[in-house]
Amino acid sequence: MLDAAGAVAQDEHPGLDPQAVLGDIDRLAGRLRARLPTDASAMQRLRALNHYFFDELAFGGNVNDFYDRRNSYVHEVLATRRGIPITLALVYCEMATQLGLSARGVSFPGHFLVKLRMPQGEVVIDPFNGRSLSREALDERLQPYRRRHGLEGDFETPLGLFLQAAPSRDVLARLLRNLKEIHGTAEDWPRLLAVQHRLVLLLPDAADERRDRGLTWAALGRHAEAADDLQAYLLARPEAEDACALRERLAELQRGGAPRLH
């Protein structure tokens, strides 16, 4: 998982070696592992890791420039010790695993978290600031999401469903979609297209990703590629709400990209 996440930065840094990134994490974890007694309990290892990661190494959230694309690049996070929840969680989980702890990422609504399975029960940590979160704190964070999606009262979804370990594919998709949002907002079409190539490969059945890539192709003036992606979307989602508008856009692209005059 971590090597795939590290490879995301190769679109911007073609010479980057993801294995070297893993080696950097191995060295950091090795320093802490050498300090711990061989019979250290799981709780001792967790406390040592939290002190080492958040205090000594000073990993934490980039509060000054949260939407900097470099926060999504693992090698940049290792260099600056600043990132966003998902990249901080990836580094933390790898180091925890090397200490013999069971740590997984949790795709919690709005904020990626880390869950550790301990002999005493589960521990949930916010990788952005190192805080351990109680069930009450997690419920409070979840309330806005529940309200927006009508998941209150008789329809309230148990907290545990939001704390399931995220599959590797979902973690990578969330990381890429963060970058997709950043590049799309900046109208940085070449960087956006590179991220969308990865998303289409990762999620071949996600028709929306084909549509979005098609629109980026169109923004870059690549009409044939745009038409191919929009056709694929319309075949997969012929009754979609945006299907009518996209059929018109497709017709424009097939005419050479010039919009119809009214």
ChimeraX commands (.cxc) that place a marker at each C-alpha (Angstrom):
marker #1 position 0.00,0.00,0.00 radius 0.5
marker #1 position 2.67,2.51,1.00 radius 0.5
marker #1 position 4.74,1.91,-2.13 radius 0.5
marker #1 position 1.67,2.61,-4.30 radius 0.5
marker #1 position 0.95,5.79,-2.35 radius 0.5
marker #1 position 4.58,6.86,-2.64 radius 0.5
marker #1 position 4.52,6.25,-6.39 radius 0.5
marker #1 position 1.77,8.87,-6.83 radius 0.5
marker #1 position 4.46,11.56,-6.67 radius 0.5
marker #1 position 6.24,10.05,-9.68 radius 0.5
marker #1 position 3.89,11.99,-11.96 radius 0.5
marker #1 position 5.68,15.13,-10.80 radius 0.5
marker #1 position 9.01,13.55,-9.82 radius 0.5
marker #1 position 9.69,10.83,-12.43 radius 0.5
marker #1 position 13.02,9.88,-10.87 radius 0.5
marker #1 position 11.51,9.17,-7.46 radius 0.5
marker #1 position 12.17,5.65,-6.16 radius 0.5
marker #1 position 9.25,4.43,-3.97 radius 0.5
marker #1 position 11.55,1.78,-2.47 radius 0.5
marker #1 position 13.85,4.54,-1.25 radius 0.5
marker #1 position 10.85,6.15,0.45 radius 0.5
marker #1 position 10.11,2.85,2.19 radius 0.5
marker #1 position 13.77,2.66,3.20 radius 0.5
marker #1 position 13.54,6.07,4.86 radius 0.5
marker #1 position 10.59,4.90,6.94 radius 0.5
marker #1 position 12.40,1.67,7.78 radius 0.5
marker #1 position 15.31,3.68,9.17 radius 0.5
marker #1 position 13.04,5.86,11.29 radius 0.5
marker #1 position 11.21,2.83,12.66 radius 0.5
marker #1 position 14.50,1.01,13.24 radius 0.5
marker #1 position 15.80,3.76,15.53 radius 0.5
marker #1 position 12.77,3.44,17.78 radius 0.5
marker #1 position 12.76,-0.36,17.64 radius 0.5
marker #1 position 16.37,-0.41,18.86 radius 0.5
marker #1 position 15.38,1.56,21.98 radius 0.5
marker #1 position 12.57,-0.72,23.05 radius 0.5
marker #1 position 13.10,-3.75,25.27 radius 0.5
marker #1 position 12.28,-6.99,23.50 radius 0.5
marker #1 position 9.53,-7.73,26.04 radius 0.5
marker #1 position 7.85,-4.33,25.74 radius 0.5
marker #1 position 4.08,-4.64,25.94 radius 0.5
marker #1 position 1.81,-3.44,23.15 radius 0.5
marker #1 position 0.81,-0.41,25.22 radius 0.5
marker #1 position 4.46,0.46,25.91 radius 0.5
marker #1 position 5.21,0.25,22.18 radius 0.5
marker #1 position 2.21,2.43,21.35 radius 0.5
marker #1 position 3.17,5.10,23.87 radius 0.5
marker #1 position 6.75,5.08,22.65 radius 0.5
marker #1 position 5.61,5.37,19.03 radius 0.5
marker #1 position 3.29,8.29,19.76 radius 0.5
marker #1 position 6.02,10.18,21.62 radius 0.5
marker #1 position 8.57,9.44,18.91 radius 0.5
marker #1 position 6.30,10.21,15.94 radius 0.5
marker #1 position 4.44,13.28,17.18 radius 0.5
marker #1 position 6.89,14.81,19.70 radius 0.5
marker #1 position 10.43,13.78,18.80 radius 0.5
marker #1 position 10.10,13.60,15.01 radius 0.5
marker #1 position 7.37,16.30,15.16 radius 0.5
marker #1 position 5.13,14.86,12.45 radius 0.5
marker #1 position 1.85,16.75,12.25 radius 0.5
marker #1 position -0.71,18.43,10.07 radius 0.5
marker #1 position 0.23,21.21,7.70 radius 0.5
marker #1 position -2.14,23.77,9.18 radius 0.5
marker #1 position -0.51,26.65,7.30 radius 0.5
marker #1 position -0.97,25.22,3.80 radius 0.5
marker #1 position -3.39,22.31,4.05 radius 0.5
marker #1 position -4.16,22.22,0.31 radius 0.5
marker #1 position -0.57,22.19,-0.89 radius 0.5
marker #1 position -0.30,19.22,-3.27 radius 0.5
marker #1 position 2.99,18.23,-1.62 radius 0.5
marker #1 position 1.05,17.19,1.48 radius 0.5
marker #1 position -0.16,14.23,-0.58 radius 0.5
marker #1 position 3.35,13.09,-1.54 radius 0.5
marker #1 position 4.78,10.66,1.01 radius 0.5
marker #1 position 8.41,11.58,0.33 radius 0.5
marker #1 position 7.60,15.27,0.91 radius 0.5
marker #1 position 5.84,14.42,4.17 radius 0.5
marker #1 position 8.94,12.56,5.32 radius 0.5
marker #1 position 11.14,15.53,4.42 radius 0.5
marker #1 position 9.02,18.27,5.95 radius 0.5
marker #1 position 7.26,16.24,8.69 radius 0.5
marker #1 position 4.04,17.95,7.59 radius 0.5
marker #1 position 1.11,16.45,5.76 radius 0.5
marker #1 position -2.60,15.78,5.67 radius 0.5
marker #1 position -4.34,13.07,7.71 radius 0.5
marker #1 position -4.14,10.35,5.07 radius 0.5
marker #1 position -0.40,10.66,4.33 radius 0.5
marker #1 position 0.47,11.03,8.00 radius 0.5
marker #1 position -1.62,7.94,8.69 radius 0.5
marker #1 position 0.21,5.95,6.01 radius 0.5
marker #1 position 3.60,6.72,7.54 radius 0.5
marker #1 position 2.34,6.13,11.08 radius 0.5
marker #1 position 0.74,2.78,10.22 radius 0.5
marker #1 position 3.91,1.55,8.54 radius 0.5
marker #1 position 6.01,2.44,11.55 radius 0.5
marker #1 position 3.46,0.88,13.91 radius 0.5
marker #1 position 3.48,-2.34,11.88 radius 0.5
marker #1 position 7.27,-2.50,12.12 radius 0.5
marker #1 position 6.92,-2.29,15.90 radius 0.5
marker #1 position 4.57,-5.28,15.89 radius 0.5
marker #1 position 1.40,-3.25,16.36 radius 0.5
marker #1 position -1.80,-3.80,14.38 radius 0.5
marker #1 position -2.60,-0.40,12.82 radius 0.5
marker #1 position -4.99,0.33,9.94 radius 0.5
marker #1 position -6.28,3.43,8.25 radius 0.5
marker #1 position -9.93,4.37,8.72 radius 0.5
marker #1 position -11.73,6.32,6.00 radius 0.5
marker #1 position -13.78,8.31,8.51 radius 0.5
marker #1 position -16.07,10.95,6.95 radius 0.5
marker #1 position -14.16,14.17,6.47 radius 0.5
marker #1 position -10.97,13.11,8.25 radius 0.5
marker #1 position -8.77,10.05,7.83 radius 0.5
marker #1 position -7.96,8.28,11.12 radius 0.5
marker #1 position -5.82,5.42,12.43 radius 0.5
marker #1 position -7.19,2.46,14.39 radius 0.5
marker #1 position -4.97,0.19,16.47 radius 0.5
marker #1 position -6.10,-3.16,17.79 radius 0.5
marker #1 position -4.71,-3.51,21.32 radius 0.5
marker #1 position -5.15,-6.21,23.97 radius 0.5
marker #1 position -7.27,-3.74,25.95 radius 0.5
marker #1 position -9.45,-2.86,22.96 radius 0.5
marker #1 position -9.31,-0.54,19.98 radius 0.5
marker #1 position -7.52,2.80,20.07 radius 0.5
marker #1 position -8.38,5.48,17.50 radius 0.5
marker #1 position -5.84,8.21,16.82 radius 0.5
marker #1 position -6.05,11.40,14.82 radius 0.5
marker #1 position -2.80,11.39,12.80 radius 0.5
marker #1 position -3.09,15.13,12.23 radius 0.5
marker #1 position -2.33,15.94,15.87 radius 0.5
marker #1 position -1.71,12.67,17.68 radius 0.5
marker #1 position -4.81,12.79,19.87 radius 0.5
marker #1 position -6.50,9.61,21.01 radius 0.5
marker #1 position -10.23,9.91,20.33 radius 0.5
marker #1 position -12.94,8.62,22.64 radius 0.5
marker #1 position -16.23,7.25,21.35 radius 0.5
marker #1 position -17.87,10.49,22.50 radius 0.5
marker #1 position -15.40,12.58,20.50 radius 0.5
marker #1 position -15.90,10.39,17.43 radius 0.5
marker #1 position -19.68,10.62,17.74 radius 0.5
marker #1 position -19.40,14.40,17.94 radius 0.5
marker #1 position -17.25,14.51,14.78 radius 0.5
marker #1 position -19.76,12.31,13.00 radius 0.5
marker #1 position -22.88,14.35,13.80 radius 0.5
marker #1 position -22.62,16.83,10.88 radius 0.5
marker #1 position -22.26,13.92,8.44 radius 0.5
marker #1 position -25.23,12.11,9.97 radius 0.5
marker #1 position -27.37,15.24,9.74 radius 0.5
marker #1 position -26.48,15.85,6.09 radius 0.5
marker #1 position -27.29,12.26,5.12 radius 0.5
marker #1 position -30.39,11.72,7.26 radius 0.5
marker #1 position -28.70,9.15,9.49 radius 0.5
marker #1 position -30.20,10.29,12.78 radius 0.5
marker #1 position -33.00,8.94,14.96 radius 0.5
marker #1 position -34.45,5.71,13.62 radius 0.5
marker #1 position -31.95,5.77,10.76 radius 0.5
marker #1 position -28.85,6.38,12.87 radius 0.5
marker #1 position -25.91,4.28,11.68 radius 0.5
marker #1 position -23.76,2.68,14.41 radius 0.5
marker #1 position -20.41,4.36,14.98 radius 0.5
marker #1 position -18.59,1.08,14.44 radius 0.5
marker #1 position -19.55,1.03,10.75 radius 0.5
marker #1 position -17.56,4.23,10.25 radius 0.5
marker #1 position -14.52,2.79,12.01 radius 0.5
marker #1 position -13.92,-0.21,9.78 radius 0.5
marker #1 position -10.41,-0.58,8.38 radius 0.5
marker #1 position -10.22,0.86,4.87 radius 0.5
marker #1 position -9.14,-1.50,2.05 radius 0.5
marker #1 position -5.89,-0.48,0.36 radius 0.5
marker #1 position -7.69,0.39,-2.90 radius 0.5
marker #1 position -10.03,2.77,-1.05 radius 0.5
marker #1 position -7.12,4.47,0.72 radius 0.5
marker #1 position -5.29,5.05,-2.54 radius 0.5
marker #1 position -8.48,6.31,-4.21 radius 0.5
marker #1 position -9.05,8.79,-1.38 radius 0.5
marker #1 position -5.48,10.05,-1.67 radius 0.5
marker #1 position -5.84,10.49,-5.43 radius 0.5
marker #1 position -9.20,12.21,-5.09 radius 0.5
marker #1 position -7.64,14.70,-2.69 radius 0.5
marker #1 position -5.15,15.58,-5.42 radius 0.5
marker #1 position -7.91,15.59,-8.02 radius 0.5
marker #1 position -9.76,18.22,-6.00 radius 0.5
marker #1 position -6.62,20.33,-5.52 radius 0.5
marker #1 position -5.64,20.28,-9.21 radius 0.5
marker #1 position -9.20,20.75,-10.41 radius 0.5
marker #1 position -9.72,23.80,-8.22 radius 0.5
marker #1 position -6.46,25.26,-9.55 radius 0.5
marker #1 position -7.45,24.34,-13.14 radius 0.5
marker #1 position -4.06,22.68,-13.41 radius 0.5
marker #1 position -5.14,20.41,-16.25 radius 0.5
marker #1 position -1.88,18.50,-16.89 radius 0.5
marker #1 position -1.46,17.54,-13.21 radius 0.5
marker #1 position -5.17,16.78,-12.96 radius 0.5
marker #1 position -5.02,14.49,-16.00 radius 0.5
marker #1 position -2.11,12.50,-14.54 radius 0.5
marker #1 position -4.10,11.87,-11.34 radius 0.5
marker #1 position -7.19,10.92,-13.33 radius 0.5
marker #1 position -5.23,8.37,-15.36 radius 0.5
marker #1 position -4.38,6.68,-12.06 radius 0.5
marker #1 position -7.97,6.80,-10.84 radius 0.5
marker #1 position -9.33,5.25,-14.04 radius 0.5
marker #1 position -6.79,2.44,-13.79 radius 0.5
marker #1 position -7.47,1.92,-10.08 radius 0.5
marker #1 position -11.27,2.08,-10.41 radius 0.5
marker #1 position -12.12,0.71,-13.87 radius 0.5
marker #1 position -15.82,0.41,-13.02 radius 0.5
marker #1 position -16.15,4.00,-11.75 radius 0.5
marker #1 position -17.91,5.66,-14.68 radius 0.5
marker #1 position -17.70,9.08,-13.04 radius 0.5
marker #1 position -13.91,8.94,-13.25 radius 0.5
marker #1 position -14.09,8.32,-17.01 radius 0.5
marker #1 position -16.47,11.27,-17.36 radius 0.5
marker #1 position -14.25,13.58,-15.35 radius 0.5
marker #1 position -11.15,12.57,-17.28 radius 0.5
marker #1 position -13.02,13.20,-20.50 radius 0.5
marker #1 position -13.81,16.74,-19.43 radius 0.5
marker #1 position -10.14,17.31,-18.59 radius 0.5
marker #1 position -9.12,15.97,-22.01 radius 0.5
marker #1 position -11.56,18.49,-23.50 radius 0.5
marker #1 position -10.06,21.34,-21.45 radius 0.5
marker #1 position -6.67,20.39,-22.90 radius 0.5
marker #1 position -8.04,20.42,-26.45 radius 0.5
marker #1 position -7.70,16.65,-26.89 radius 0.5
marker #1 position -11.09,16.11,-28.48 radius 0.5
marker #1 position -10.73,12.49,-29.60 radius 0.5
marker #1 position -9.65,11.29,-26.15 radius 0.5
marker #1 position -12.39,13.38,-24.53 radius 0.5
marker #1 position -15.01,11.86,-26.81 radius 0.5
marker #1 position -13.84,8.32,-26.02 radius 0.5
marker #1 position -14.19,8.88,-22.27 radius 0.5
marker #1 position -17.56,10.62,-22.51 radius 0.5
marker #1 position -18.90,7.85,-24.75 radius 0.5
marker #1 position -17.77,5.25,-22.21 radius 0.5
marker #1 position -19.54,7.17,-19.44 radius 0.5
marker #1 position -22.78,7.50,-21.40 radius 0.5
marker #1 position -22.76,3.78,-22.24 radius 0.5
marker #1 position -22.34,2.95,-18.55 radius 0.5
marker #1 position -24.77,5.60,-17.27 radius 0.5
marker #1 position -27.31,6.36,-20.03 radius 0.5
marker #1 position -29.90,7.63,-17.55 radius 0.5
marker #1 position -27.54,9.82,-15.49 radius 0.5
marker #1 position -28.76,13.32,-14.62 radius 0.5
marker #1 position -25.99,14.86,-16.70 radius 0.5
marker #1 position -26.41,12.51,-19.66 radius 0.5
marker #1 position -28.33,14.98,-21.82 radius 0.5
marker #1 position -25.77,17.77,-21.35 radius 0.5
marker #1 position -22.91,15.38,-21.97 radius 0.5
marker #1 position -24.47,14.08,-25.19 radius 0.5
marker #1 position -24.51,17.67,-26.43 radius 0.5
marker #1 position -20.88,18.12,-25.34 radius 0.5
marker #1 position -19.94,14.88,-27.06 radius 0.5
marker #1 position -21.56,16.05,-30.28 radius 0.5
marker #1 position -19.55,19.29,-30.08 radius 0.5
marker #1 position -16.34,17.34,-29.61 radius 0.5
marker #1 position -17.12,15.11,-32.55 radius 0.5
marker #1 position -17.65,18.24,-34.67 radius 0.5
marker #1 position -14.19,19.40,-33.68 radius 0.5
marker #1 position -14.82,21.03,-30.33 radius 0.5
marker #1 position -16.58,24.16,-31.47 radius 0.5
marker #1 position -19.73,24.88,-29.43 radius 0.5
marker #1 position -22.96,25.42,-31.31 radius 0.5
marker #1 position -23.94,29.08,-31.73 radius 0.5
marker #1 position -27.40,30.19,-30.57 radius 0.5
marker link #1:1,2 radius 0.2
marker link #1:2,3 radius 0.2
marker link #1:3,4 radius 0.2
marker link #1:4,5 radius 0.2
marker link #1:5,6 radius 0.2
marker link #1:6,7 radius 0.2
marker link #1:7,8 radius 0.2
marker link #1:8,9 radius 0.2
marker link #1:9,10 radius 0.2
marker link #1:10,11 radius 0.2
marker link #1:11,12 radius 0.2
marker link #1:12,13 radius 0.2
marker link #1:13,14 radius 0.2
marker link #1:14,15 radius 0.2
marker link #1:15,16 radius 0.2
marker link #1:16,17 radius 0.2
marker link #1:17,18 radius 0.2
marker link #1:18,19 radius 0.2
marker link #1:19,20 radius 0.2
marker link #1:20,21 radius 0.2
marker link #1:21,22 radius 0.2
marker link #1:22,23 radius 0.2
marker link #1:23,24 radius 0.2
marker link #1:24,25 radius 0.2
marker link #1:25,26 radius 0.2
marker link #1:26,27 radius 0.2
marker link #1:27,28 radius 0.2
marker link #1:28,29 radius 0.2
marker link #1:29,30 radius 0.2
marker link #1:30,31 radius 0.2
marker link #1:31,32 radius 0.2
marker link #1:32,33 radius 0.2
marker link #1:33,34 radius 0.2
marker link #1:34,35 radius 0.2
marker link #1:35,36 radius 0.2
marker link #1:36,37 radius 0.2
marker link #1:37,38 radius 0.2
marker link #1:38,39 radius 0.2
marker link #1:39,40 radius 0.2
marker link #1:40,41 radius 0.2
marker link #1:41,42 radius 0.2
marker link #1:42,43 radius 0.2
marker link #1:43,44 radius 0.2
marker link #1:44,45 radius 0.2
marker link #1:45,46 radius 0.2
marker link #1:46,47 radius 0.2
marker link #1:47,48 radius 0.2
marker link #1:48,49 radius 0.2
marker link #1:49,50 radius 0.2
marker link #1:50,51 radius 0.2
marker link #1:51,52 radius 0.2
marker link #1:52,53 radius 0.2
marker link #1:53,54 radius 0.2
marker link #1:54,55 radius 0.2
marker link #1:55,56 radius 0.2
marker link #1:56,57 radius 0.2
marker link #1:57,58 radius 0.2
marker link #1:58,59 radius 0.2
marker link #1:59,60 radius 0.2
marker link #1:60,61 radius 0.2
marker link #1:61,62 radius 0.2
marker link #1:62,63 radius 0.2
marker link #1:63,64 radius 0.2
marker link #1:64,65 radius 0.2
marker link #1:65,66 radius 0.2
marker link #1:66,67 radius 0.2
marker link #1:67,68 radius 0.2
marker link #1:68,69 radius 0.2
marker link #1:69,70 radius 0.2
marker link #1:70,71 radius 0.2
marker link #1:71,72 radius 0.2
marker link #1:72,73 radius 0.2
marker link #1:73,74 radius 0.2
marker link #1:74,75 radius 0.2
marker link #1:75,76 radius 0.2
marker link #1:76,77 radius 0.2
marker link #1:77,78 radius 0.2
marker link #1:78,79 radius 0.2
marker link #1:79,80 radius 0.2
marker link #1:80,81 radius 0.2
marker link #1:81,82 radius 0.2
marker link #1:82,83 radius 0.2
marker link #1:83,84 radius 0.2
marker link #1:84,85 radius 0.2
marker link #1:85,86 radius 0.2
marker link #1:86,87 radius 0.2
marker link #1:87,88 radius 0.2
marker link #1:88,89 radius 0.2
marker link #1:89,90 radius 0.2
marker link #1:90,91 radius 0.2
marker link #1:91,92 radius 0.2
marker link #1:92,93 radius 0.2
marker link #1:93,94 radius 0.2
marker link #1:94,95 radius 0.2
marker link #1:95,96 radius 0.2
marker link #1:96,97 radius 0.2
marker link #1:97,98 radius 0.2
marker link #1:98,99 radius 0.2
marker link #1:99,100 radius 0.2
marker link #1:100,101 radius 0.2
marker link #1:101,102 radius 0.2
marker link #1:102,103 radius 0.2
marker link #1:103,104 radius 0.2
marker link #1:104,105 radius 0.2
marker link #1:105,106 radius 0.2
marker link #1:106,107 radius 0.2
marker link #1:107,108 radius 0.2
marker link #1:108,109 radius 0.2
marker link #1:109,110 radius 0.2
marker link #1:110,111 radius 0.2
marker link #1:111,112 radius 0.2
marker link #1:112,113 radius 0.2
marker link #1:113,114 radius 0.2
marker link #1:114,115 radius 0.2
marker link #1:115,116 radius 0.2
marker link #1:116,117 radius 0.2
marker link #1:117,118 radius 0.2
marker link #1:118,119 radius 0.2
marker link #1:119,120 radius 0.2
marker link #1:120,121 radius 0.2
marker link #1:121,122 radius 0.2
marker link #1:122,123 radius 0.2
marker link #1:123,124 radius 0.2
marker link #1:124,125 radius 0.2
marker link #1:125,126 radius 0.2
marker link #1:126,127 radius 0.2
marker link #1:127,128 radius 0.2
marker link #1:128,129 radius 0.2
marker link #1:129,130 radius 0.2
marker link #1:130,131 radius 0.2
marker link #1:131,132 radius 0.2
marker link #1:132,133 radius 0.2
marker link #1:133,134 radius 0.2
marker link #1:134,135 radius 0.2
marker link #1:135,136 radius 0.2
marker link #1:136,137 radius 0.2
marker link #1:137,138 radius 0.2
marker link #1:138,139 radius 0.2
marker link #1:139,140 radius 0.2
marker link #1:140,141 radius 0.2
marker link #1:141,142 radius 0.2
marker link #1:142,143 radius 0.2
marker link #1:143,144 radius 0.2
marker link #1:144,145 radius 0.2
marker link #1:145,146 radius 0.2
marker link #1:146,147 radius 0.2
marker link #1:147,148 radius 0.2
marker link #1:148,149 radius 0.2
marker link #1:149,150 radius 0.2
marker link #1:150,151 radius 0.2
marker link #1:151,152 radius 0.2
marker link #1:152,153 radius 0.2
marker link #1:153,154 radius 0.2
marker link #1:154,155 radius 0.2
marker link #1:155,156 radius 0.2
marker link #1:156,157 radius 0.2
marker link #1:157,158 radius 0.2
marker link #1:158,159 radius 0.2
marker link #1:159,160 radius 0.2
marker link #1:160,161 radius 0.2
marker link #1:161,162 radius 0.2
marker link #1:162,163 radius 0.2
marker link #1:163,164 radius 0.2
marker link #1:164,165 radius 0.2
marker link #1:165,166 radius 0.2
marker link #1:166,167 radius 0.2
marker link #1:167,168 radius 0.2
marker link #1:168,169 radius 0.2
marker link #1:169,170 radius 0.2
marker link #1:170,171 radius 0.2
marker link #1:171,172 radius 0.2
marker link #1:172,173 radius 0.2
marker link #1:173,174 radius 0.2
marker link #1:174,175 radius 0.2
marker link #1:175,176 radius 0.2
marker link #1:176,177 radius 0.2
marker link #1:177,178 radius 0.2
marker link #1:178,179 radius 0.2
marker link #1:179,180 radius 0.2
marker link #1:180,181 radius 0.2
marker link #1:181,182 radius 0.2
marker link #1:182,183 radius 0.2
marker link #1:183,184 radius 0.2
marker link #1:184,185 radius 0.2
marker link #1:185,186 radius 0.2
marker link #1:186,187 radius 0.2
marker link #1:187,188 radius 0.2
marker link #1:188,189 radius 0.2
marker link #1:189,190 radius 0.2
marker link #1:190,191 radius 0.2
marker link #1:191,192 radius 0.2
marker link #1:192,193 radius 0.2
marker link #1:193,194 radius 0.2
marker link #1:194,195 radius 0.2
marker link #1:195,196 radius 0.2
marker link #1:196,197 radius 0.2
marker link #1:197,198 radius 0.2
marker link #1:198,199 radius 0.2
marker link #1:199,200 radius 0.2
marker link #1:200,201 radius 0.2
marker link #1:201,202 radius 0.2
marker link #1:202,203 radius 0.2
marker link #1:203,204 radius 0.2
marker link #1:204,205 radius 0.2
marker link #1:205,206 radius 0.2
marker link #1:206,207 radius 0.2
marker link #1:207,208 radius 0.2
marker link #1:208,209 radius 0.2
marker link #1:209,210 radius 0.2
marker link #1:210,211 radius 0.2
marker link #1:211,212 radius 0.2
marker link #1:212,213 radius 0.2
marker link #1:213,214 radius 0.2
marker link #1:214,215 radius 0.2
marker link #1:215,216 radius 0.2
marker link #1:216,217 radius 0.2
marker link #1:217,218 radius 0.2
marker link #1:218,219 radius 0.2
marker link #1:219,220 radius 0.2
marker link #1:220,221 radius 0.2
marker link #1:221,222 radius 0.2
marker link #1:222,223 radius 0.2
marker link #1:223,224 radius 0.2
marker link #1:224,225 radius 0.2
marker link #1:225,226 radius 0.2
marker link #1:226,227 radius 0.2
marker link #1:227,228 radius 0.2
marker link #1:228,229 radius 0.2
marker link #1:229,230 radius 0.2
marker link #1:230,231 radius 0.2
marker link #1:231,232 radius 0.2
marker link #1:232,233 radius 0.2
marker link #1:233,234 radius 0.2
marker link #1:234,235 radius 0.2
marker link #1:235,236 radius 0.2
marker link #1:236,237 radius 0.2
marker link #1:237,238 radius 0.2
marker link #1:238,239 radius 0.2
marker link #1:239,240 radius 0.2
marker link #1:240,241 radius 0.2
marker link #1:241,242 radius 0.2
marker link #1:242,243 radius 0.2
marker link #1:243,244 radius 0.2
marker link #1:244,245 radius 0.2
marker link #1:245,246 radius 0.2
marker link #1:246,247 radius 0.2
marker link #1:247,248 radius 0.2
marker link #1:248,249 radius 0.2
marker link #1:249,250 radius 0.2
marker link #1:250,251 radius 0.2
marker link #1:251,252 radius 0.2
marker link #1:252,253 radius 0.2
marker link #1:253,254 radius 0.2
marker link #1:254,255 radius 0.2
marker link #1:255,256 radius 0.2
marker link #1:256,257 radius 0.2
marker link #1:257,258 radius 0.2
marker link #1:258,259 radius 0.2
marker link #1:259,260 radius 0.2
marker link #1:260,261 radius 0.2
marker link #1:261,262 radius 0.2
view
